[in-house]
Amino acid sequence: MSPKPLTPTLDLVQSPADLKRLSDAELKRVADELRTETISAVSVTGGHLGAGLGVVELTVALHAVFDTPKDKLIWDVGHQCYPHKILTGRRDRIRTLRQKDGLSGFTKRSESPYDPFGAAHSSTSISAALGFSVARDLGGSCEGGLGDAIAVIGDGSMSAGMAFEAMNNAGHLKKRLFVILNDNDMSIAPPVGALSSYLSRLYAGEPFQELKAAAKGAVSLLPEPFREGAKRAKDMLKGMAVGGTMFEALGFSYVGPIDGHDLEQLLPVLRTVKARANGPMLIHVLTKKGKGYAPAERARDKGHATAKFDVLTGEQVKAPSNAPSYTSVFAKALLKEAAEDSGICAVTAAMPDGTGLNLFAERYPSRCFDVGIAEQHGVTFSAALAAGGLKPFCAMYSTFLQRGYDQVVHDVAIQRLPVRFAIDRAGLVGADGATHAGSFDTAFLANLPGMVVMAAADEAELVHMVATAAAHDDGPIAFRFPRGEGVGVEMPERGIPLEIGKGRMIRQGKGVAVLSFGTRLSEVMKAAEALEGRGISLTVADARFAKPLDRDLILKLAADHEALITIEEGAVGGFGSHVAQLLADEGVFDNGLRFRSMVLPDTFIDQASAEDMYAVAQMNAEHIEAKVLEVLGVKMLGLRA
């Protein structure tokens, strides 16, 4: 482990108020030391490195100029908030980032008054900033008071419709607020679309150093009356293809672009707009993700998400595994299906690497579509691809698919279009915590008429479910799988389509049956082995489908056993609820069947390892064993939670 860096100037800063007592030269030293401290901390915890490094100077400047926490500083998504946490009284805990009982990897209201609005999904910051501005003007109150509102949003997040909805409303209301467009030409993946091209053209025609010099010239004029300063800042862009016209059309005054790593530019610009603005203001700041740390700057994703690493080399420390990741299994299985069927295409929303579709894009670039941070559009786009006779696989994380639910209902399910939803990160995800947990997709998909919902019990089953989805043309179909590595089963060379709505028996016992939906099956089998040592022979089945249910399998399990337990990596209202409905409709409970359903608890579980999160949820092998004993009337002591 690398020693903690020496940070004598940063050590003087216990809160943002301390920054206001420092000279501009000292603020520059704070920024340099803050970057070093951020690198050191993330090397210990892992996490989102590149985004924070890209906004170090901006973070220092914003806290030095504005009066947080009275002024509400809202970081879009929150990937970039580690330097902010260090400056706002949480430095002593910064090496607990993303750990059990530690600091969240995102902004979190319950953690600090300096986090006025929690975030972990993109494009919400401008809406929140506008809400705070209206609350201020209507006499609202909150911890720390209500002053200015500042949204810091990346160019990738700005591509989402919600950001433009907020800007349109802000321009109409004419409230004083500040939007910092953190333009690093790099969201998680390279940003795509017309907006990204628009922003790129702002500076693509000139060398960055010439633009920097031009911006410095404009900055020297900004302390003059605001309107003149803004005019000159805009004039700086004359001769380029475009300027701030698009933002001004939405009702924002526009300043920029300026070098976001140069405090000589940032400080006077922010001081001037703070003193002069009387309506919505957009400050366009150019930054580099991963700035100041060579391994992050060289990385394809600019150090977006790292494991623990060696500071000197940047080499990440990852636990060895003999099993492939579920994401890579999905990606390779889809490639095999696509090789045999030219109608198969793939859609993702700014997550080609995270969903494994980067491999598909390399092999079939004309059949792979990254729509940007636009899940709603991605779902409807997929629906039309299906209506046009193609076979779209819409690959999204469970937590992000939530954003496209209205489109799943109206544009896919009602029209019974065969969109294939590949749902990654299903269940509890570990260090990203509650905001990224895939808790609800089974519940919100299985209640839709005509929807087929599957969950893979292991990586081999996932291969078969990809083949099943490829072969299914009678309406929409979804399959879910977790983050991380598989369980190490033997892999098939090619997937074989499953019979829709049919599960499988895994282990025949008597007395109690457990019907598993998803990857808790491996924990069920561990529990079955432990129970065998107690003289209890457990029946185990893999449901495979939450919709349609395997009626024959479920009713046989109910008829042949005194108790039936379902288990799933999802919230109440999902698989277990559908099984209970079937049993009730069939009058099975009248015969005395004891039924239990193991689901995620009715709470949001904070970040920890996935195993620890499932311990909190009481869904690991020991908890399954205890549930079986409970239904048999036997207590088990000493459970971990």
Residue pairs with C-beta under 8 A, 6 or more apart in sequence:
1 43
1 44
2 40
2 43
2 310
2 311
2 312
4 40
5 33
5 36
5 37
5 40
7 33
7 34
7 36
7 37
8 33
9 22
9 26
9 29
9 30
9 33
10 30
10 33
10 34
10 37
10 86
12 18
12 22
13 19
13 22
13 30
13 87
14 89
15 87
15 88
15 89
16 63
16 64
16 68
16 87
16 88
16 114
19 27
19 30
19 60
19 63
19 64
19 87
20 64
22 30
22 64
24 263
24 264
24 267
27 60
27 61
27 64
27 263
27 267
28 263
30 60
31 56
31 57
31 60
31 263
34 56
34 59
34 60
34 83
34 86
34 87
35 53
35 56
35 83
35 291
35 292
35 293
37 86
37 91
37 94
38 49
38 52
38 53
38 56
38 82
38 83
38 86
39 49
39 53
39 293
39 311
40 311
41 82
41 86
41 94
41 95
41 97
42 48
42 49
42 52
42 82
42 97
42 306
42 309
43 308
43 309
43 310
43 311
44 95
44 308
45 95
45 96
45 97
45 98
45 99
45 102
45 308
46 98
46 305
46 306
46 307
46 308
46 309
46 431
47 82
47 97
47 98
47 105
47 305
47 306
47 431
48 79
48 80
48 82
48 105
48 304
48 305
48 306
49 290
49 293
49 296
49 303
49 304
49 305
49 306
50 289
50 290
50 296
50 299
50 301
50 302
50 303
50 304
51 77
51 79
51 80
51 154
51 289
51 304
52 79
52 80
52 81
52 82
52 83
53 289
53 290
53 291
53 292
53 293
53 296
53 303
54 80
54 182
54 184
54 260
54 287
54 288
54 289
54 290
54 291
54 302
55 80
55 83
55 152
55 182
55 260
55 287
56 83
56 261
56 291
56 292
57 260
57 261
57 262
57 263
57 266
58 152
58 180
58 182
58 260
58 266
58 285
58 287
59 80
59 83
59 84
59 87
60 83
60 87
60 263
61 263
61 266
61 267
61 270
62 68
62 73
62 150
62 152
62 180
62 270
63 73
63 84
63 87
63 88
64 267
65 267
65 270
65 271
65 274
66 73
66 147
66 148
66 150
66 270
66 274
67 147
67 148
68 88
68 114
68 144
69 88
69 112
69 113
69 114
69 116
69 143
69 144
69 145
70 144
70 145
70 146
70 147
71 147
71 148
71 149
71 150
72 116
72 117
72 128
72 129
72 132
72 146
72 147
72 148
72 149
72 150
73 84
73 114
73 116
73 150
73 152
74 107
74 116
74 117
74 119
74 125
74 128
74 129
74 132
74 149
74 150
74 151
74 152
75 81
75 84
75 107
75 119
75 125
75 152
76 119
76 122
76 123
76 124
76 125
76 126
76 151
76 152
76 153
76 154
76 157
77 106
77 119
77 120
77 121
77 122
77 154
77 157
78 105
78 106
78 107
78 118
78 119
78 120
79 105
79 106
79 304
80 152
80 154
80 182
81 106
81 107
81 115
82 94
82 97
84 107
84 114
85 91
85 94
85 97
85 103
85 112
86 94
88 112
88 114
88 115
89 112
89 114
90 103
90 111
90 112
93 102
93 103
94 103
96 102
96 103
97 103
97 104
97 105
98 104
98 105
98 431
98 432
98 433
98 607
99 431
99 607
99 608
100 606
100 607
100 608
100 609
100 612
101 606
101 608
102 607
103 111
104 111
104 433
104 606
104 607
105 120
105 431
105 432
105 433
105 607
106 118
106 119
106 120
106 432
106 433
106 435
107 115
107 117
107 118
107 119
108 115
108 118
109 115
109 116
109 117
109 118
113 143
113 144
116 128
116 132
116 142
116 144
117 124
117 125
117 128
117 132
118 435
119 125
119 128
120 432
120 433
120 435
120 436
121 399
121 400
121 403
121 435
122 154
122 156
122 157
122 160
122 187
122 373
123 153
123 157
123 158
123 160
123 161
123 162
123 163
123 373
124 162
125 151
125 152
125 153
125 157
126 151
126 153
126 163
126 166
126 167
126 170
126 179
127 162
127 165
127 166
127 169
128 149
128 151
129 149
129 150
129 151
129 166
129 170
129 177
129 178
129 179
130 149
130 166
130 169
130 170
130 173
130 175
130 177
132 146
132 149
132 177
133 148
133 149
133 170
133 173
133 175
133 176
133 177
134 173
134 175
135 142
135 146
136 146
136 147
136 149
137 175
140 146
148 176
148 177
148 178
148 274
149 177
149 178
150 177
150 178
150 179
150 180
151 177
151 178
151 179
151 180
152 180
152 182
153 163
153 179
153 180
153 181
153 182
154 181
154 182
154 183
154 184
154 187
155 181
155 182
155 183
155 184
155 185
155 187
155 191
155 195
155 196
155 199
156 186
156 187
156 188
156 191
156 196
156 350
156 372
156 373
157 163
157 187
157 373
158 181
158 195
158 199
159 191
159 192
159 193
159 195
159 196
159 372
159 373
159 374
160 372
160 373
160 374
161 374
161 376
161 377
164 250
167 179
167 247
167 250
167 251
167 252
167 280
168 250
168 251
170 177
170 179
170 250
170 251
170 252
170 280
171 250
171 251
171 252
171 280
172 251
174 251
174 279
174 280
175 279
175 280
176 277
176 278
176 279
176 280
176 281
177 280
177 281
178 273
178 274
178 277
178 280
178 281
178 282
178 283
179 252
179 280
179 281
179 282
179 283
180 283
180 285
181 199
181 256
181 282
181 283
181 284
181 285
182 260
182 285
182 287
183 199
183 202
183 257
183 284
183 285
183 286
183 287
184 286
184 287
184 288
184 289
184 302
185 191
185 196
185 199
185 200
186 289
186 302
187 350
187 373
188 301
188 304
188 350
188 351
188 353
188 354
189 301
189 350
189 351
189 352
189 353
189 370
191 350
191 372
192 350
192 370
192 371
192 372
193 371
193 372
196 372
198 242
198 246
201 240
201 241
201 242
202 237
202 240
202 242
202 243
202 257
202 284
203 211
203 240
203 257
203 286
205 240
205 241
206 214
206 240
208 286
211 257
211 259
211 286
212 259
212 262
212 265
214 236
215 236
215 256
215 257
215 258
215 259
215 265
216 259
216 262
216 264
216 265
217 236
218 229
218 232
218 233
218 235
218 236
218 258
219 258
219 264
219 265
219 268
219 269
220 268
221 228
221 229
221 232
221 233
222 229
222 232
222 233
222 255
222 268
222 269
222 272
223 229
223 268
223 271
223 272
225 276
226 272
226 273
226 275
226 276
226 277
229 255
229 272
229 276
230 253
230 254
230 255
233 254
233 255
233 256
234 243
234 244
234 254
234 255
237 243
237 244
237 257
243 254
244 252
244 254
244 255
244 256
244 282
244 284
247 254
247 282
248 254
251 279
251 280
252 279
252 280
252 281
252 282
253 277
253 279
253 280
253 281
253 282
254 281
254 282
254 284
255 269
255 273
255 281
255 282
255 283
255 284
256 282
256 283
256 284
256 285
256 286
257 284
257 285
257 286
258 265
258 266
258 269
258 283
258 284
258 285
258 286
259 265
259 266
259 285
259 286
260 266
260 285
260 286
260 287
261 287
261 288
261 291
266 285
269 283
270 283
273 281
273 283
288 297
288 302
289 296
289 302
289 303
289 304
290 296
290 297
290 299
290 302
290 303
291 297
293 303
293 314
294 314
295 303
295 309
295 313
295 314
296 302
296 303
296 306
296 314
297 303
299 314
300 353
301 353
306 316
307 316
307 317
307 318
308 316
308 317
309 315
309 316
309 317
310 317
321 485
322 488
323 459
323 485
323 486
323 487
323 488
324 459
324 485
324 486
324 491
325 484
325 485
325 486
326 424
326 456
326 459
326 462
326 481
326 482
326 483
326 484
326 485
326 486
327 354
327 355
327 356
327 424
327 481
327 483
328 356
329 459
329 462
329 463
329 481
329 486
329 491
330 355
330 356
330 395
330 422
330 424
330 462
330 466
330 481
331 355
331 356
331 357
331 358
331 359
331 360
332 359
333 462
333 463
333 466
333 467
333 495
334 344
334 346
334 356
334 360
334 393
334 422
334 466
335 359
335 360
335 363
336 494
336 495
337 344
337 466
337 467
337 470
337 495
338 344
338 346
338 360
338 363
338 364
338 367
341 391
341 470
342 367
343 389
343 390
343 391
344 367
344 390
344 391
344 393
344 470
345 364
345 367
345 368
345 369
345 385
345 390
345 391
345 392
345 393
346 357
346 360
346 361
346 364
346 367
346 368
346 369
346 392
346 393
346 395
347 368
347 369
347 371
347 378
347 381
347 382
347 385
347 392
347 393
347 394
347 395
348 355
348 357
348 368
348 369
348 370
348 371
348 378
348 394
348 395
348 396
349 370
349 371
349 372
349 373
349 374
349 375
349 377
349 378
349 396
349 400
350 370
350 371
350 372
350 373
350 374
351 357
351 395
351 396
351 397
351 400
352 358
352 361
352 368
352 370
354 397
354 424
355 395
355 396
355 397
355 422
355 424
356 395
356 424
357 368
357 370
357 395
360 367
360 368
361 368
361 370
369 381
371 377
371 378
371 381
375 396
375 400
375 401
375 403
375 404
376 403
376 404
376 406
376 407
378 394
378 396
378 404
379 394
379 401
379 404
379 407
379 408
379 411
379 412
379 419
380 407
380 411
382 392
382 394
382 412
382 419
383 407
383 411
383 412
383 415
383 417
383 419
385 392
385 419
386 392
386 412
386 417
386 418
386 419
387 415
387 417
391 418
391 420
391 470
391 473
392 419
392 420
393 420
393 421
393 422
393 469
394 419
394 420
394 421
394 422
395 422
395 424
396 404
396 421
396 422
396 423
396 424
397 423
397 424
397 425
397 436
397 438
398 423
398 424
398 425
398 426
398 427
398 437
398 438
398 439
398 440
398 441
398 480
399 425
399 429
399 435
399 436
399 437
399 438
401 408
401 421
401 423
401 441
402 440
402 441
402 444
405 444
408 421
408 444
408 445
408 448
408 476
409 448
411 417
412 419
412 476
413 448
413 449
413 450
413 451
413 475
413 476
416 450
416 474
416 475
416 476
417 475
417 476
418 472
418 473
418 474
418 475
418 476
418 477
419 476
419 477
420 469
420 470
420 472
420 476
420 477
420 478
420 479
421 445
421 476
421 477
421 478
421 479
422 466
422 469
422 478
422 479
423 438
423 441
423 478
423 479
423 480
423 481
424 438
424 481
424 483
425 436
425 438
425 482
425 483
426 438
426 441
426 455
426 480
426 481
426 482
426 518
426 569
426 570
427 437
427 438
427 439
427 482
427 483
427 518
427 519
427 569
427 570
427 610
428 437
428 438
428 439
428 569
428 600
428 605
428 610
428 613
428 614
428 617
429 436
429 437
429 438
429 482
429 483
429 610
430 483
430 484
430 607
430 608
430 609
430 610
430 613
431 607
431 608
431 609
432 607
433 605
433 606
433 607
434 604
434 605
434 606
434 607
437 604
437 605
437 613
438 480
438 482
438 569
438 570
439 570
439 571
439 600
440 570
440 571
441 478
441 480
441 570
442 453
442 455
442 480
442 517
442 546
442 568
442 570
442 571
442 574
442 575
443 570
443 571
443 572
443 573
443 574
443 577
445 451
445 453
445 478
445 547
446 453
446 546
446 547
446 574
446 575
446 578
447 573
448 476
450 475
450 476
451 475
451 476
451 477
451 478
451 547
452 472
452 475
452 476
452 477
452 478
452 500
452 501
452 545
452 547
452 548
453 477
453 478
453 479
453 480
453 545
453 546
453 547
454 465
454 468
454 469
454 477
454 478
454 479
454 480
454 498
454 544
454 545
454 546
455 479
455 480
455 481
455 517
455 518
455 519
455 543
455 544
455 546
455 568
455 569
455 575
456 462
456 465
456 479
456 480
456 481
456 518
456 519
457 516
457 518
457 519
457 521
457 522
457 542
457 544
458 486
458 487
458 489
458 519
458 521
458 522
459 486
459 487
459 489
459 491
460 489
460 490
460 491
460 492
461 542
461 544
462 479
462 481
462 486
463 491
463 492
463 494
463 495
464 492
464 495
464 496
464 497
464 498
465 479
465 495
465 498
466 479
466 495
467 494
467 495
467 496
467 497
467 498
468 477
468 479
468 495
468 497
468 498
468 500
469 477
469 479
470 497
471 497
472 497
472 500
480 518
481 519
482 518
482 519
482 569
482 610
483 610
484 610
487 519
487 522
498 544
500 545
500 548
501 545
501 547
501 548
501 549
501 550
502 544
502 545
502 550
502 553
503 515
503 541
503 542
503 543
503 544
503 545
503 550
503 553
504 541
504 542
504 544
505 539
505 540
505 541
505 553
506 521
506 525
506 540
506 541
506 542
507 525
507 528
507 538
507 539
507 540
508 539
509 528
509 536
509 537
509 538
509 539
509 540
510 537
510 539
510 560
510 561
511 536
511 537
511 538
511 539
511 561
511 562
511 563
511 632
512 536
512 538
512 539
512 561
512 562
512 563
512 564
512 565
512 628
512 631
512 632
513 538
513 539
513 540
513 541
513 557
513 560
513 561
513 563
513 564
513 565
514 524
514 527
514 528
514 538
514 539
514 540
514 541
514 564
514 565
514 566
514 567
514 624
514 628
515 541
515 543
515 553
515 554
515 557
515 564
515 565
515 566
515 567
515 579
516 524
516 540
516 541
516 542
516 543
516 566
516 567
516 568
517 542
517 543
517 544
517 546
517 566
517 567
517 568
517 570
517 574
517 575
518 568
518 569
518 570
519 569
520 567
520 568
520 569
520 598
520 619
520 624
521 540
521 542
523 614
523 619
523 620
523 621
523 624
524 538
524 540
524 567
524 621
524 624
525 540
526 621
526 624
527 538
527 621
527 622
527 624
527 625
527 628
528 538
528 540
530 621
530 622
530 625
531 537
531 538
531 625
531 628
531 629
532 538
534 629
536 628
536 629
536 632
538 628
539 557
539 560
539 561
541 553
541 557
543 549
543 550
543 553
543 566
543 575
544 550
546 568
546 574
546 575
546 578
547 578
549 578
549 579
549 582
551 582
554 564
554 579
554 582
554 583
555 582
555 586
555 588
557 564
558 564
558 583
558 588
558 593
559 588
561 593
562 592
562 593
562 594
563 593
563 594
563 595
563 596
563 628
563 631
563 632
564 579
564 583
564 593
564 594
564 595
564 596
565 595
565 596
565 597
565 598
565 624
565 627
565 628
565 631
566 575
566 576
566 579
566 595
566 596
566 597
566 598
567 576
567 597
567 598
567 599
567 619
567 624
568 574
568 575
568 576
568 598
568 599
569 600
569 619
570 599
570 600
571 599
571 600
571 602
572 597
572 599
572 600
572 602
574 599
576 597
576 598
576 599
577 597
579 595
579 597
580 595
580 597
583 589
583 593
583 595
589 595
594 631
596 627
596 630
596 631
598 618
598 619
598 623
598 624
598 627
600 617
600 619
601 616
601 617
601 618
605 613
605 616
605 617
607 613
608 616
611 620
614 620
615 623
615 640
615 641
616 641
618 639
618 641
620 640
622 636
622 639
622 640
623 639
625 636
626 636
626 639
629 635
629 636
630 636
